[in-house]
Every structure is written in C-alpha cells, then in structure tokens.
Amino acid sequence: MRIRSNICINKLGLVPWRSSVARGCRPRRGLKPGKQNWLRERRRYGEGIDVFMFSLDQAKNDTSVILNLLRAVAAQVVCIGHAWNFGGLGRTYAPTDGVLLFFVLSGFLIAYTLDSKSRSPSYGLIDFGIERFSRIYTAYLPAILAIGLATLVLRWSGIEIAADPVNLKTFIGNLLMQQNVPCCLSVGTFGTAGQLTSVAVEFHIYFFVGAMYFLLRGKTVVLCCLVAAPFSFMPLAYFSNIPGTDRALFVLWLMAFASYYVARRVIEYRPNIPFWCLAFVVTLTTWLIERTPGDDANLRQYPMLVLWFFSLVLVSQHVRVIPPRLAKLITVAADYSFSLFLVHLTILRVIFTVWPGYTVWRALFAIIVANVLAFVFALLFERHYHRVSDLIKAALGRPLRGWRTGSAAKASAGD
C-alpha cells in the first residue's frame, strides 16, 4: 500500500503529518528517504514543533539550568581562588580553570545565538553587535569606573593598594578593550582590574567571529570585512600554544563553538544516553588527570574539557530532574556571575589591604562581601542589558527582539 506524503503511521493508526509531528511520531521506516528528509528539514527550520531538536527550553530539559549552574560555579571558582591567593593562604590555579569554563560556555552559547537568531532574514551583524555590546558594557563600564574610583580613594586616603597604573591613558585603553592587544594601541591593565583582560579577549572574539559568520552567509559583506579586520588582532594572538600562558584561549572558544553544531546534529539521531553518561565520567576524569597546575591553559588539555562539556549537554538534553526551586536558586546565582567576575578582585584587594593578617576568616569574609556587592551591582546595572539593547536598536531603527526568549537567554554565559 502506498503511503501518501501527508500521512504518518503511529501505534494508533494513521495521523496527518502536522499532528504526528506535534505528538512526537517518528517517520515510518518504510517511507522513502525523500519524505524522511523532508520531515527533518521541517524540524531544522522550525516549521513543526522541535522534536529531536536542540532546545534550551527549561520546560523540556535541564540543559539551560545546567549551563546556568556551570556559569555560577565558574564565577565562584574564580572568586574563591583569588581570595585564597591574594589572602595569603597559599597558591591555587583554580581561577584559570574558572576562566576556561567561561570560554567554553561562551563559545557554545554564541554559536547557539547565531544559529537560532540568524534564521531571520532581518537579523545581521548590526543586531548581533548591539546585543554583544549591551551585554558586556552595561556592567563593564560602571565596573571599570568603580575600580578606578576605589583605587584612587584608597591612595588619597594614604592607604597604598597593590594595583596597576591608574591614569587617563590606561583608563581609556581599558574602556575601549585595548588591554594587551598586540598592536600600537595596546595598554596595560587598569588598577585592580587585571582579570578583565579575558573580558577584552571575549569581546574581540564576539565581533571577529560574528563578522566572519555573517560574511560567510553573504550578509553585509563590506561591513563584515571592516569589522573583522580590526577585531582580528586579539583573537589571533590567542590562537597559539605558548607553554605557561593562556594564549590558546581562542582555540578553546572555537572548539566549544563547533561543539554546538555537532551536538545539534547528534541530538537529531537520538543519542545513546548511557553511552554519553559514561563519556561524561571518562572525559572528566581524563581532564582532571591531565590537568597540570600552573599550566592549566595548555592546549593539550582542551579536547577532554570540551568533550566533558559536550557529554554533559547531550545528557541534560534528555533529562528533567532538577526541582523548580533549585533551578530558580541556580538562576539567581548565575544572573550575577558576570558582575562577580568584574568586581570581585577589587573588593578582595580592598578588604585585604585594610584588614591585615592571613586567616581563613578574613578570606571567607571577603568572599561573602564580594558576592553580596556583586549581587547588588548586578541588580543596578547588569540585569538591564536587554533594555540598553532595545534603546540602541530603537535609536538606529532596528527591529526589536525579546532578549528573554525562554530559558535560553538566561543560560547565556559570557554573552
């Protein structure tokens, strides 16, 4: 019997294609390859419900919550590690691992953003650039001002704090994300903001990769070339493997970027969850064994780190076990993680300067204060990035789009 193209067979009988897609009916094996490919194309381009598609909808799986958890953990690892180091309690390289995790999350989620939003013909480099600029500078600008002000106030009060230069040239260079850029415009880090070089690296990567992405899609070719050229210096400088440095961060970011597209295709074919659970354990264990303290950012350690993250994402796509209350708590911790990364080091150094002595209680107090102030800072500045984006788009006559498209927007790390 010949099956018509608008019919699918499930256990209950014949069901029209549209209703069968909505109910999760898989194409019958006997159907011609062309018809199965047609259904796959419907899923890929969103004409039907997203059955077997990658999703960050918290109502369907735990992936967005897991990504938020990783974002919160990365920020806390950096904060606690710096408190341990600058508090005189010893030496740990945990902050480097936190930065690596931030780059993995950033690469993966920027790929998701570009892939999902660029399906609209009106979405291009300008819209992407406005969103990235707003996401970073809504918190970065007040943070760099607060860092400079705190350093100057302490020095005017006669309290000397260990910090990098605080002058107009360095401030402007850091404000324009030019710290340690390998060109004539390069400046050093500003005040107690030494950790913010990684933010500048990500900012340059966003615009370089975004411009190359839309260039390859044939959108606004001239504009893409004009943007990609000046923003290429920093990413390409971090596309090497110099031992004892973090000069391979762009490689790590690109690996995570590519892992999204691999995950999207693997999920379409219903991956074997027990296998990926085992892969998660094996890759995590391998990465921990390979991890070399003091050389955590070495290129050879990146594949296992990305595969561990990749396995975790695939498993989380097929489970939904995190309680709603715990998910909300994780989201709260993730929502101020970027603010915590920006301001924690200044807060720690100020406390350690005015409170002498090397005790665990001093470090614990500094960590708690850093978290509280970062939470308040996020409420005042970081959380309003979508409003800033909408204002800029409205001023430029660009179409407005909702930033909070479900849990996906809240799961963005570094973006």
Summary of the structure (lengths in Angstrom):
residues: 415
radius of gyration: 23.4
end to end distance: 52.6
largest distance: 90.8
contacts: 1323
relative contact order: 0.15
helix: 65%
strand: 2%
